[in-house]
């Protein structure tokens, strides 16, 4: 299964994208959100991007965000506990099996791979019924 979306990287597009991926697991939505937010913060709001969620031949989910600026490369910063930002790639580094950058002449793709395929949940888990304390 492959999902491909072209959009503008804006703060409003992050929750909209998460909503479009609502049937995917939390790790997929987290990684997509962080990669898109990095584009907004480091390349610029309104940057046109392509987002892909792909099932690989070896049983993983690959998430790619491609933008037009090959010059700005992501780095894993060292954030202090009191910093209010700068943890996006650190989160991806914890959740993803691996991540990286593919740089072209006129674009850059930041990607990560998660264990498991990106199939949407067919039957989301049900919440347990609330029971009274009576036998």
C-alpha angles and dihedrals in degrees: 000000000000128000118191125181131175115207146141115267103240132142088251092055094061098069090036090056092046088052092051087053094045092122092056122084124273094256092057092049092046094051094045090049093049095046092049092046089053089057091051093047100040108025101028145271112280095030110151110240140173118222120200131185109190135179108224129217090247098057102265136116115240118200118194132184113189122192136173100249113085093175102069107074123188119244131190103243125201106243124198117227090252096050113115095209142015100083101101098099091039088057091048089048090056098043100038127071088223141341137193150148131264111199123201132180093265105014146033131215120204110196143174135189126218129192112259133036121280098243112148117249108265095193112022113213113272121233114240115258115256109247128199120238091250120109 
